[in-house]
Amino acid sequence: MAEASAASEACCPPADPAPDLRPVEGAEADDELAALAKAIGHPARVQILRLLVRRTSCVCGDIVDELPLAQSTVSQHLKVLKDAGLVRGSVDGPRVCYCIEPRTLRRLKALIGGL
């Protein structure tokens, strides 16, 4: 049990409370918002984000149990979210633990709020 907790902490360290002072308007912000919007542009990825927000960590198998999708499909969606910086994951033996990246989620909210 302590090993699982340590893996969870390695994957999901406490959120960085520092504010993100980057502008929410301009060419760079527009490119960033477009990239993040593309990453969440599939309903399955939105569902995965919702699952991860409700948990402190998650094993990919748990996500598969929650969605009517094949393991390989869930893995592909997680890769897209991870590449966009919305989730992070770490390998723990045969499992991969995923969690939300709160700083990027806050940034997405700020960019949308700046519309």
N, C-alpha and C positions, 0 to 999 in steps of 0.2 A: 504494500500500500504506500509506503514511504517513497518507493521508487516511482510509482505512478504520479505522486504528488510532485516529486522533483522534476519529472519529465514535463508535467503541466507547467511548472514555474519556468522551466527553460524555454518552453514554447511560448508561454504567455506571461512575460514579466509584467509587473505593474505598469499601467498606462503612464506615459509621460505627460504630466499636467501642464507643461510649458505651453503658452499660447503660440499658435502659428501666425506669424505676423506678415506672411506673404500676401500680396494683393489678391483680391478676388475678381479683379477686372484686368483686362489687357490680354495681349496675344498669348503669353505663357499660361495665364490662368485659363484662358479659353481652350488651349490645347490640353491642359491637365484635366479640365472638366470633361472634354470630349473623350479622352482616354478612359476616365473612370466611368463615364456613362456607357461607353461601349462594353466595359467589363461587367456591368450590371444589366446589360441589355438583353438578358435571357431570363425568363421566369425561374428556371431552376437555380440560377446563380443568386437571384433575389431570395429564394427559399433557403438556400445554403447560408446566406448572410444572416437571415432571420434566426436560423437554428443556432448559429455561432454566437450571435448577440445574447441569446438566452443562456448560454453556457460559458464557463470559464475556459474550457478546453473541449475538444471533441476528437474522437478517433474516427477515421474515415468510414469504418464499418458502421458506426452509429448513424452517420449521415445517410448511408445507403439504406439503412433500415427505415429511415424517416421519409425517404423519397421513392417514388415508383420508377427508379432508374437503375440501370446496371452499374456495377462497380466501376467499370471503365469510363462510363459517361460521367459519373460523379467525379472521378479523378480528373478528367479533362476540364470540367467546370472549375474544380478547385485550383487547377494549374492556372487558368485564366485569372481567377481572383487573386492568386498568389503573385502572379506576374505583375498585376496592377497595384500590388501593395495593400490590398484590402484585407487579406488574411496572411497569416504566417503559419508555418508548419515545421515540425522537427520529426526526424525519424527516431523511433524508440523501439529498437528491435524490429519485429515484423510489422509494427504499427506506425502510422504517421499521425501525430496529434496536430490538429489545426485549431486556430483561434482567430478571432477578429483582430485587426490592427486598428486600435482605437484612434490613433492620431490621423490615419488616412481617412477613416470614417468621419471624423470631425472636419477634416479638410473638405471632403465631398459635401457635407452639409453646408459649410461656409460658402463653397463655390455655387451651390444651388441657391442659397440665400442671396447671393450677389446678383442673381439674374434680374 
